[in-house]
Amino acid sequence: MPTPTPLAPSSDKRLFEHVADEITQMIDRGTILPGQRLPSVRRMRERFGVSISTVLEAFRLLESRGLIVAKPQSGHYVRRRSTPPLKEPSQSQPVDRPGSLDVPLSMALANDIGQPAKVQLGPAIPSVDLLPSAALSRALARVARNQPHRAHSYDVPAGTIELRRQISRRMLDAGCTVAPDELVITHGCKEAVYLALQTVTEPGDTVAVESPTYYGLLEAIHAHRLKAFPVASNPKEGICLTALEQALTRGVKAIVVIPNFSNPMGTRMSDERKRRLLQMAIAAGVPVIEDDIYGELPHDGPRPHALRAMDDGSHVIYCSSFSKTISPGLRVGWCAPGKYLPRYLQAKMMLSQMNAVPPQLAIAEYLANGGFDRHLRRLRSAYREQTARMIDAVCRYFPSGTLVSRPAGGHVIWIELPAPADALRLHREAAAEGISIAPGPLFAVHGEYRNCFRLNTGLPWSSAIDDAIRTLGQLAARQVSEGQPMPAEDCGSLAAAS
């Protein structure tokens, strides 16, 4: 905790009242969340440069205000709010027909990453400060110094054997037994999914997807000249299996799902529902492409099993990446194509031949040194805290009737605004305030979810983020009071406005 200039009494307030006001601001800004323990009296004394008796007087004042509660032999805790938290969104209701959507807004969102002045709540990117960047930089330097011939040469299309061996070991935690020779290294998870689609579909085919779903998947479907069939999903249970069963009767050739901490809702499917999904796919003779990029990031408890853990490689094509856990910039992902391996490798060779060697060797060395699990524990804790703080801020600042997801892992949340608020208009107005968000139509096949948007919780909490959430809440509240959604024809112009 930083040490500011010691507080001094003013003519209208006593010193302990100043201390109480400072602590109140910490609570209001989400620095200390409801239910969390306050720093000790001794630490507060050091923090404010006052006496212990002054801190105790401040605590008593905060108790009388109903902001904190004392627990014997434990300390002081922020009192949980008497007002109920915002509810979660209900099951989505997408348009029940296939389609293909090219979303120009996604380019604007990608370009936001290159604008450090913006508060990056739109792109789902982790903070570099949370990643093992220094260790990876050292590993890259060692690779270039000690293995120059390998670092500057080609390797096999499947990727370096060192990295594939490490990934094979890591996949045991997901319940998957996959040999190194059954893996293919890719340029991130997006290329892994792109190649999987190319492997199991033909132009004109229909692919079942969760709705809402990751917009990069919709872009890949569009690029392959496929049609996406949106299937309703629930923030608690994931893809609706009844709706999926109906979709499978309408000529679907593949299913793409994110069973563990889906993007954008953050849903974790239970193992029972994963098994049922796989059984349905097997009965229909339809392959499943699994995106497990967030699988290593539960907020609590052990890593969940992948859908691939319930399959022998005959039906599930497993895709993942280190972009959310180690480094988004190194662009290292992988795929376990199962029985589709020969066709998948052929598609990889036609698209990009192979991945750069130095990042693969550096990540392999980092994994082999045994620090990854310690890093994951810290990262999961950070994402859990940052997500909780963002949800708490949304509950404080957004208008009544707002709904917000409660993800069990990952670092994104999904927000549904009350009518007639419009997330496309909110995106435009937020951009003018230096804030990036991801509006709901990005995640839809037919442009639905105009009143929804996704927020990134992958950044350490700060006053700038708190201010950004407050600003977003004020903009949303103004829309609700004005009752003026943005015209549909303005959607296409948002990319230029960003």
C-alpha positions in Angstrom: 0.0 0.0 0.0 1.6 3.4 -1.0 2.4 5.9 1.7 0.9 9.3 1.0 1.6 12.6 2.8 0.3 12.2 6.4 -3.2 13.6 6.9 -3.7 16.8 8.8 -6.8 18.1 10.5 -8.8 20.9 8.9 -11.0 23.5 10.5 -14.2 21.6 9.8 -13.1 18.0 10.3 -11.2 16.1 12.9 -8.3 13.9 11.9 -10.1 10.6 12.4 -12.9 11.9 10.2 -10.4 12.5 7.4 -9.1 8.9 7.8 -12.7 7.6 7.7 -13.3 9.6 4.5 -10.2 8.2 2.9 -11.2 4.6 3.7 -14.7 5.3 2.4 -13.2 6.4 -0.9 -11.2 3.1 -1.0 -14.5 1.2 -0.6 -16.4 3.3 -3.1 -13.7 2.9 -5.7 -13.6 -0.9 -5.3 -10.1 -0.9 -3.8 -11.5 -2.9 -0.9 -14.5 -5.0 -1.9 -17.6 -5.9 0.1 -16.7 -8.9 2.3 -13.0 -8.2 2.2 -10.9 -7.6 5.3 -9.5 -4.1 5.8 -5.8 -3.7 6.4 -4.8 -4.0 10.1 -4.9 -1.0 12.4 -1.1 -1.0 12.4 -1.0 -0.8 8.6 -3.6 1.9 8.5 -1.6 3.9 11.1 1.5 3.6 8.8 -0.6 4.3 5.7 -2.0 7.6 7.0 0.8 8.7 9.4 -1.6 8.9 12.4 -1.9 7.3 15.8 -3.5 3.9 16.5 -6.2 5.7 18.5 -7.1 7.8 15.5 -7.4 4.8 13.3 -9.7 3.1 15.9 -11.8 6.2 16.1 -12.1 6.2 12.3 -13.1 2.5 12.3 -15.8 3.2 14.9 -17.1 6.0 12.7 -17.2 3.7 9.7 -19.1 1.1 11.8 -21.7 3.7 12.8 -22.1 4.6 9.1 -22.8 1.0 8.3 -19.8 0.6 6.0 -17.7 -1.9 8.0 -18.2 -4.5 10.6 -15.9 -5.8 13.3 -15.4 -9.5 13.7 -13.9 -10.7 17.0 -10.4 -12.2 16.7 -10.5 -11.5 12.9 -10.5 -7.7 12.2 -12.7 -5.3 10.3 -14.5 -6.1 7.1 -16.3 -4.1 4.5 -20.0 -4.7 5.1 -21.8 -6.4 2.2 -24.2 -4.1 0.5 -27.8 -4.0 1.6 -28.9 -3.4 -2.0 -29.0 -6.7 -4.0 -26.4 -7.1 -6.7 -27.4 -6.9 -10.3 -28.9 -10.1 -11.7 -27.3 -12.2 -14.4 -28.5 -12.2 -18.0 -31.0 -15.0 -18.9 -30.7 -17.4 -21.8 -30.0 -15.7 -25.1 -32.6 -15.7 -27.9 -30.7 -15.5 -31.2 -32.4 -15.4 -34.6 -33.2 -19.1 -35.4 -31.6 -19.3 -38.8 -28.1 -19.6 -40.3 -26.2 -16.6 -41.6 -22.7 -15.2 -42.3 -21.7 -11.8 -40.9 -18.7 -9.7 -41.8 -18.2 -7.3 -38.9 -16.1 -4.2 -39.8 -16.2 -3.1 -36.1 -13.8 -5.9 -35.1 -11.0 -4.1 -37.0 -11.6 -1.0 -34.9 -11.5 -3.0 -31.7 -8.2 -4.6 -32.8 -6.8 -1.2 -33.6 -7.7 0.0 -30.1 -4.8 -2.3 -28.8 -2.3 0.1 -30.4 -3.7 3.1 -28.6 -2.3 3.1 -25.1 -4.1 6.3 -24.2 -7.4 4.4 -24.2 -8.7 2.4 -21.3 -8.6 -1.1 -22.9 -11.9 -2.6 -21.8 -12.8 -3.8 -25.3 -10.1 -6.2 -26.5 -9.8 -9.4 -24.3 -6.2 -8.9 -23.6 -4.3 -9.7 -20.4 -1.9 -7.1 -18.9 1.7 -7.7 -19.7 2.4 -6.8 -16.0 0.6 -10.1 -15.0 2.6 -12.3 -17.4 6.1 -13.8 -17.1 7.6 -11.4 -19.7 11.0 -11.1 -18.1 11.5 -14.9 -17.9 10.4 -15.3 -21.5 12.7 -12.5 -22.7 15.6 -14.3 -21.0 14.6 -17.6 -22.6 14.4 -15.9 -26.0 17.8 -14.5 -25.6 19.2 -17.9 -24.6 17.6 -19.5 -27.7 19.1 -16.9 -30.0 22.5 -17.2 -28.3 22.8 -20.9 -27.8 20.8 -22.3 -30.7 21.3 -19.8 -33.6 21.0 -22.4 -36.3 17.7 -23.6 -35.1 16.4 -20.2 -34.2 16.9 -18.9 -37.8 15.9 -22.0 -39.7 12.8 -24.0 -40.5 11.3 -26.7 -38.4 8.7 -29.4 -39.2 5.2 -28.0 -39.9 3.8 -29.6 -36.7 6.2 -27.5 -34.6 9.2 -28.1 -32.4 9.2 -31.4 -30.6 10.3 -29.7 -27.4 7.2 -27.6 -27.2 4.9 -30.4 -28.3 6.3 -32.6 -25.5 5.6 -29.9 -22.9 2.0 -29.3 -24.2 1.4 -33.0 -24.1 2.2 -33.0 -20.4 0.1 -30.0 -19.7 -2.9 -31.5 -21.4 -2.9 -34.2 -18.7 -4.3 -31.6 -16.3 -7.2 -31.1 -18.7 -7.9 -34.9 -18.6 -6.5 -35.4 -22.1 -4.0 -38.1 -23.1 -2.4 -36.7 -26.3 1.0 -37.7 -27.6 3.4 -35.0 -28.9 3.2 -36.4 -32.4 -0.6 -35.8 -32.3 -0.2 -32.1 -31.8 0.3 -29.2 -34.2 1.6 -25.8 -33.2 -0.3 -22.8 -34.6 -0.3 -19.0 -34.7 -2.6 -18.7 -31.7 -5.9 -20.3 -31.0 -7.6 -18.4 -33.8 -5.5 -20.1 -36.4 -6.0 -23.4 -34.7 -9.8 -23.0 -35.1 -9.5 -21.6 -38.6 -7.6 -24.7 -39.7 -10.0 -27.0 -38.0 -12.9 -25.4 -39.9 -11.0 -25.8 -43.1 -10.3 -29.4 -42.3 -13.9 -30.5 -41.6 -16.1 -28.2 -43.8 -16.7 -27.1 -47.4 -17.8 -23.7 -48.6 -21.5 -23.4 -48.1 -21.7 -25.7 -45.1 -23.4 -24.7 -41.9 -21.6 -24.6 -38.5 -23.4 -24.5 -35.1 -22.1 -21.9 -32.7 -23.0 -20.6 -29.3 -24.8 -17.3 -29.3 -23.3 -14.9 -28.3 -19.9 -16.2 -29.3 -16.3 -15.0 -29.9 -16.4 -12.7 -32.9 -13.1 -14.1 -34.2 -14.9 -17.4 -34.8 -17.6 -15.6 -36.8 -14.9 -14.0 -38.9 -13.3 -17.4 -39.6 -16.6 -18.8 -40.6 -17.2 -15.9 -42.9 -13.7 -16.2 -44.4 -14.4 -19.9 -45.2 -17.7 -18.9 -46.9 -19.6 -20.9 -44.3 -22.9 -20.2 -42.6 -23.1 -19.9 -38.8 -26.2 -21.3 -37.1 -26.6 -19.5 -33.7 -27.6 -21.6 -30.8 -29.0 -20.1 -27.6 -26.7 -20.1 -24.6 -27.0 -19.5 -20.9 -24.5 -17.7 -18.6 -24.7 -20.5 -16.1 -25.0 -23.7 -18.2 -23.5 -22.7 -21.6 -24.9 -23.8 -25.0 -28.6 -24.9 -24.8 -28.5 -28.6 -25.6 -32.2 -28.7 -26.6 -31.6 -25.9 -29.1 -28.4 -27.6 -30.4 -30.3 -30.9 -30.9 -32.8 -29.1 -33.1 -30.0 -27.4 -35.0 -28.4 -30.8 -35.7 -31.5 -31.8 -37.6 -31.0 -28.9 -40.1 -27.9 -29.9 -41.9 -25.2 -28.7 -39.5 -21.7 -30.0 -40.5 -19.7 -29.1 -37.4 -20.1 -27.6 -33.9 -17.8 -25.0 -32.4 -18.0 -24.5 -28.6 -16.0 -22.9 -25.8 -17.0 -25.2 -22.9 -14.6 -23.7 -20.3 -15.2 -20.0 -19.5 -16.7 -19.1 -22.8 -16.1 -15.8 -24.5 -18.0 -13.5 -24.0 -20.2 -14.9 -21.1 -17.6 -16.7 -19.1 -19.7 -19.8 -18.8 -18.3 -23.2 -17.6 -20.2 -26.2 -18.8 -20.5 -29.1 -16.3 -18.9 -32.4 -17.2 -22.3 -33.9 -17.5 -23.4 -31.4 -20.1 -20.1 -31.8 -22.0 -20.8 -35.6 -22.2 -24.3 -35.0 -23.4 -23.1 -32.6 -26.1 -20.5 -35.1 -27.2 -23.1 -37.9 -27.4 -25.4 -35.7 -29.5 -22.5 -34.9 -31.9 -21.6 -38.6 -32.2 -25.2 -39.6 -32.9 -25.4 -36.9 -35.6 -22.0 -37.8 -37.1 -20.8 -34.2 -36.6 -17.3 -33.2 -35.5 -16.9 -30.8 -32.6 -14.2 -28.1 -32.6 -13.3 -27.2 -29.0 -11.8 -23.8 -28.1 -10.2 -24.2 -24.7 -8.1 -21.0 -24.6 -9.4 -20.1 -21.1 -9.4 -23.6 -19.7 -6.3 -22.9 -17.5 -8.0 -20.0 -15.8 -10.6 -21.0 -13.3 -11.1 -18.4 -10.6 -11.4 -21.1 -7.9 -10.8 -24.9 -7.7 -9.0 -27.2 -10.1 -8.6 -26.8 -13.8 -11.8 -28.2 -15.5 -11.6 -31.1 -17.8 -11.7 -30.4 -21.5 -14.4 -31.8 -23.8 -11.5 -33.7 -25.5 -11.0 -35.6 -22.3 -14.2 -37.5 -23.0 -13.2 -38.4 -26.5 -10.6 -40.6 -28.1 -9.8 -38.1 -30.8 -12.4 -39.4 -33.2 -14.9 -36.6 -32.8 -13.3 -33.6 -31.0 -10.7 -31.2 -32.5 -9.1 -29.5 -29.5 -7.7 -26.0 -29.9 -5.9 -23.7 -27.3 -3.2 -21.1 -26.9 -0.7 -19.5 -24.5 -2.1 -16.0 -25.3 -4.1 -15.7 -22.1 -1.6 -17.2 -19.8 2.0 -16.6 -21.0 2.2 -14.1 -23.9 -0.3 -12.9 -26.5 2.5 -11.3 -28.5 4.4 -14.6 -29.1 1.3 -16.0 -30.9 1.8 -19.6 -29.9 -1.2 -21.9 -30.0 -1.8 -25.5 -30.7 -4.3 -28.1 -31.9 -4.9 -31.8 -31.2 -6.8 -32.7 -34.4 -7.3 -36.4 -33.6 -8.2 -38.5 -36.6 -8.1 -35.4 -38.8 -4.3 -34.9 -38.2 -3.2 -35.6 -41.8 -5.7 -33.2 -43.3 -5.0 -30.6 -40.6 -1.3 -30.7 -41.3 -1.9 -30.3 -45.0 -4.0 -27.2 -44.3 -1.3 -25.8 -42.0 1.3 -26.2 -44.7 -0.8 -24.4 -47.3 -1.6 -21.5 -44.9 1.6 -20.7 -43.1 4.1 -23.6 -43.5 5.2 -23.5 -39.8 5.5 -21.3 -36.8 8.5 -19.2 -35.9 11.0 -21.3 -33.9 12.4 -19.0 -31.2 9.0 -18.4 -29.5 8.3 -22.1 -29.4 11.7 -23.0 -27.9 11.4 -20.2 -25.4 8.0 -21.2 -24.2 9.1 -24.9 -24.1 12.1 -23.9 -21.8 9.8 -21.8 -19.6 7.4 -24.7 -19.2 10.2 -27.2 -18.5 11.7 -25.1 -15.7 8.6 -25.6 -13.6 7.5 -22.1 -12.9 4.3 -22.2 -14.9 2.1 -23.6 -12.2 3.2 -21.0 -9.6 2.5 -18.3 -12.3 -0.9 -19.7 -13.0 -1.9 -19.6 -9.3 -1.0 -15.9 -9.2 -2.7 -15.2 -12.5 -5.9 -17.0 -11.5 -6.0 -15.0 -8.3 -5.5 -11.7 -10.1 -8.2 -12.5 -12.7 -10.6 -13.5 -9.8 -10.0 -10.2 -8.0 -10.1 -8.0 -11.1 -13.3 -9.6 -12.3 -14.9 -9.2 -8.8 -14.0 -5.6 -8.7 -15.3 -4.9 -12.2 -18.6 -6.6 -11.4 -18.9 -4.6 -8.1 -18.2 -1.3 -10.0 -20.8 -2.2 -12.6 -23.3 -2.8 -9.8 -22.4 0.6 -8.2 -22.4 2.7 -11.3 -24.8 1.3 -13.9 -28.6 2.0 -14.0 -31.2 -0.2 -12.4 -32.2 -3.1 -14.6 -28.6 -3.7 -15.9 -27.7 -7.4 -16.0 -24.1 -8.7 -15.6 -22.6 -12.2 -15.9 -20.7 -13.9 -13.1 -18.0 -15.9 -14.8 -16.3 -18.8 -13.0 -13.0 -18.2 -14.8 -11.2 -16.2 -17.6 -11.2 -12.5 -17.8 -14.3 -11.2 -19.6 -17.8 -10.2 -18.4 -21.0 -9.7 -20.4 -23.4 -6.9 -19.6 -27.0 -6.4 -20.7 -28.3 -2.9 -20.5 -32.0 -2.1 -19.9 -34.1 -0.8 -22.8 -33.7 1.4 -24.7 -29.9 1.6 -24.2 -27.8 0.8 -27.2 -24.3 -0.6 -26.9 -23.4 0.6 -30.4 -24.1 4.2 -29.4 -22.3 3.5 -26.1 -19.3 2.2 -28.0 -19.2 5.5 -30.0 -19.6 7.7 -26.9 -17.1 5.7 -24.9 -14.5 6.0 -27.6 -14.9 9.8 -27.4 -14.1 9.5 -23.7 -11.0 7.4 -24.4 -12.6 4.1 -23.4 -12.8 0.9 -25.5 -15.6 -1.6 -25.2 -16.8 -4.5 -27.3 -20.4 -4.0 -28.3 -22.8 -7.0 -28.5 -23.5 -7.2 -32.2 -19.8 -8.2 -32.7 -20.7 -11.5 -31.0 -23.9 -12.3 -33.0 -24.6 -13.9 -36.4 -27.5 -11.5 -37.2 -26.4 -8.4 -35.4 -28.4 -9.2 -32.2 -27.5 -8.0 -28.7 -27.7 -4.3 -29.5 -28.2 -3.6 -25.8 -25.2 -5.8 -24.6 -21.4 -5.4 -24.5 -18.3 -7.2 -23.2 -15.7 -5.9 -20.8 -12.2 -7.1 -20.4 -11.1 -7.8 -16.8 -7.6 -8.8 -17.7 -6.0 -5.5 -16.4 -5.0 -4.8 -12.8 -7.6 -2.6 -11.1 -6.8 1.1 -11.1 -8.4 4.5 -10.5 -8.5 4.9 -14.4 -10.6 1.7 -14.7 -12.9 2.7 -11.9 -13.4 6.1 -13.6 -14.0 4.4 -16.9 -16.7 2.2 -15.4 -18.3 5.2 -13.8 -18.3 7.0 -17.1 -19.8 4.1 -18.9 -22.5 3.8 -16.3 -23.3 7.5 -16.6 -23.5 7.2 -20.4 -25.8 4.2 -20.1 -28.0 5.9 -17.6 -28.3 8.9 -19.9 -29.4 6.7 -22.7 -32.0 5.0 -20.6 -33.4 8.4 -19.5 -33.4 9.8 -23.0 -34.9 6.7 -24.6 -33.0 7.2 -27.9 -31.3 4.1 -29.3 -28.8 4.6 -32.2 -30.3 4.0 -35.7 -29.3 0.6 -37.2 -27.7 2.2 -40.2 -25.1 3.9 -38.0 -23.6 0.5 -37.1 -21.3 0.4 -40.1 -19.9 3.8 -39.5 -18.6 3.0 -36.1 -15.3 1.7 -37.3 -14.4 5.0 -38.7 -15.6 6.8 -35.6 -13.2 4.7 -33.5 
